[in-house]
Amino acid sequence: MGAINIYHLYPDHLNLYGDRGNMLALCRRAEWHGIKVKIIAVNPGDPINFSNCDLLFMGGGQDSDQKLVAEDLKGRSREIHQAVEDNMVIFAVCGSYQLLGHYYTTARGEKINGLEIMELNTEAGKSRLIGNAAINCFLWDPPRTLVGFENHGGRTFLGPGLQPLGKVLYGFGNNGSEKTEGAVYKNVIGTYLHGSLLPKNPWLTDYLLKKALEYRHQEIYFCKLDDSLEEKAHQFALNLAAGNRHK
């Protein structure tokens, strides 16, 4: 039996649009695969020992929450960078995804400095990008679809060499113009897809669990699970994103 530690960063501040469901999906699928999981909730001001963390989950938050998180993490930047370079897994959604970059400029013109883990910047747009979305995700060859719901005012632009998580099939993605969504650096994944994302995309949930196990040099056999319900939810969300609500 494998075992991993999942750190849930600021669960009371970063939990928009069902992001807490991502933690439930990780825990349930880990249990079904025979993986022992310990969840550590991290609140502002709490000490964090990143050497014990295998998978760090960061949900979405409002601008005020992002500012609080950015200030709290400022003194831990070196530790996070070292863990990332050592291949610790990070899964960051929306506002937390923005914080992985160099900065985020809010609608009021305030600049929130990020963790500089990824070569990206985010600027507030004049309108929000809202709706059901689907992408072709490059984590697999051939790519697999991911479905979710996006609601963000920020426009994120990836720097040279930074790989997107996928190509937009339906929706807006990073900025509404370049047809890219999310970003991937080593074992760090950032995305704008809420909804929550993982229950409707079990292959991504398993991907994160496998990477966390590999980070600790553990190998286990993943069970063949009955994903019929998850696949129905995925297909329903995909139809919504495509504008076909009757299939």
C-alpha angles and dihedrals in degrees: 000000000000123000132202138175116228117197115205106204116218097334093183093053104034107051112108125155098000099313090146086069088070089066091049091052092050092050096045096047091045089053092049091050092050095252118144111225130194115196118208115190111209118202128188110288095017116131113251124204101197091184087073095047120097100171125021117199120198119181133198126284144173121267091264091053091047090054092051092048093047092052093047093049095045093092092047098053095107092051092049093048091051092049091049092051088050088056102255110165120247124183111188127179129203110309091024090049088056090052091059089070134068097273148336120220111207127218087261091056095253114145116221112195115225135210094264092225091131131039097244141108132202129210126186114250129214093250138026123257105226136170149069112312141189132190141186102241120215096206088094133047109249094030120251127213124254121194130197147128124271129201114163139136095199125096110212121201121194121222125232113295097014111126120224119230089237151324119276115250096170128004135026109290123186098349111348095251112059098052093229125124129199128336139251128209118170103309094340118108124186124184144163092219114117127162088108097294107203102055090060094043107046092168089065091048091053091045091057092047092050092050091050090052092047089051087062092041092247124144123194134163111255111223122236101249130198100250096169093117093046091048091052090051089048093050092046091052090046090053090050091051091050090050093246104124098165104065 
